Amino acid sequence: MTNELKWKAPNNRASGISAASLDAGDNLLSSEIDNEANLDRWLALMLTWTCASASTAGTVIEAYILYDVSGSDYEDGGASEDSVKAPVAVFVDDGDTGAQQQTIVDIPIKPFAFKVLLKSELDQNATSVTLAAETYNEDLQ
């Protein structure tokens, strides 16, 4: 019998970022997502945002993963501190004032608790920012 590698159903992970405001140049930090227990391998992020005044098309909101490897201390980065790591996802603004929604999938994650840091590189304030997070694995059948 031949084995097949299929996806398992994703698990919704509460990000704690819902209808939040994100000023130009500022950061938002998610709630902890505990992947030590879940041991998922992949992360999908869906970001929804609106700018009351149109941001310049092509400006971005960056997403970073900050790990807690020791069980008691997260990597540098937070609501008032930029991360020096490379972003794991970049959401590109289309220069419109309507609601925008983008999804980035297949972001590899490690077996540690983590938080998602959103960093605005937009030139306008974003309102109603919501981050949905799903983690998932493959399933050998």
N, C-alpha and C positions, 0 to 999 in steps of 0.2 A: 504494500500500500504506500502510495506517495503522500508525503506530508505537504501541507499547504501553509504558507505564512499569511495570515490575515490580520486585520486590525481588530483589537478589542474595542468595545464601546468606550468613548471618552468619559472622564469624570470631571464634573464641574467643580472648580476650586474658587471659593469666594476671594475676590481681590480686595474688597473693601473700598474700591474706588467706584463710586456711583454718583452721577449727577454732580461731580465736583467741579470747581473752578481751577483753571491752570493758567496763571498769568504768563505773559511772554517772558521767557528766560528763567522761569521757575521750575520746580520739581514737585512731583507727587510720589509718595511711597505707598505701595500696597501693603495689605496685611500679610502675615506669614502664611506661606504654603508649605506644609510639612511633607516633603517627599521622602523622608527617612522611613516612614511607615508605608507609604504608597508604592515606592520604588518604580515610579513611572519613568519612561525614557524620553518622552516627547512632550512638548508644550505647544499649545496654540493660543495666540493672543488676538482678541478682537477689540479694537479701540473705536469708540464712537465719540465724536466731538463736534462742537459748533463754535464758530467765531461770529460775534455780533458785528464786527467790522471785518471785511475780507482781509485775510492774511495774504502775503505774497505767495503766489503759486510756486510750489517747489520747496517751500520751507517745511520743516519736519518736526515731529515729536519722536524722540528716541526712547527705546526701551532697553533697560539693563537688568541683568539678573545679579542679585547680591546674595551670596551664600553665607550660611552659618555652619561652617565645617566643624567648629569646636563644640557646638551645642550651647554656646553662651555669648557669642560675639559675631556680629555681621561684618562683612567686608565694608570698606569705606564707601560712603554714598548715603544720601538720605534726602529728606524734604528740603534741607538747607545746605546740602553738600553734594556737589557733582561727583559722579563716579569717574575714575580715570581708566576704566576698562573700555573695551570696544562694545558698542551696542549690539544686542542680539536681534533687534528688529528696528526698522525705521518706517514710520508712518508719514506719508507725503501729503501735504495739504494741497488741495486743488484750487485754492484762491477764491472759493465761493463762501457765501454766508450760510448756506444750507447745511444740514447735518451731514457729516461725513462718517463713513464706516469702512474700516479696512481690517483684514485678517492676515496674520502671518502664522504659518503652520510649520511643523517639523523642526521646532527649535529644540536642540538636544539639552536635556537637563540631567543633573547629577543627583545621587541619592542623599541629599541633604535638605534641610529646611532652607527656603529662600524667600526673598521678596522681590517684587518687580518695581524698578525705579523708572518713572516717566520723566523725561527732561524735555521741556519745550524749547525749541529753536524757532518757534513761530514769532512773527513780528506783531502779532495781535493777541489779546487775551482770549483763551478758549473757555467756553462755558459748557456745562452739562457734559463733562468728560466722564465716560464710563469704560472700565476695562473688564472684559470677560476673559477668564482663563480656564482652559481645559487641559488636562494631562491624559496621556494615553500610552499604550504599549502595543506591541505586536503579539499575536497568539499563534503558536505552532499547533496546527490541527492534524 
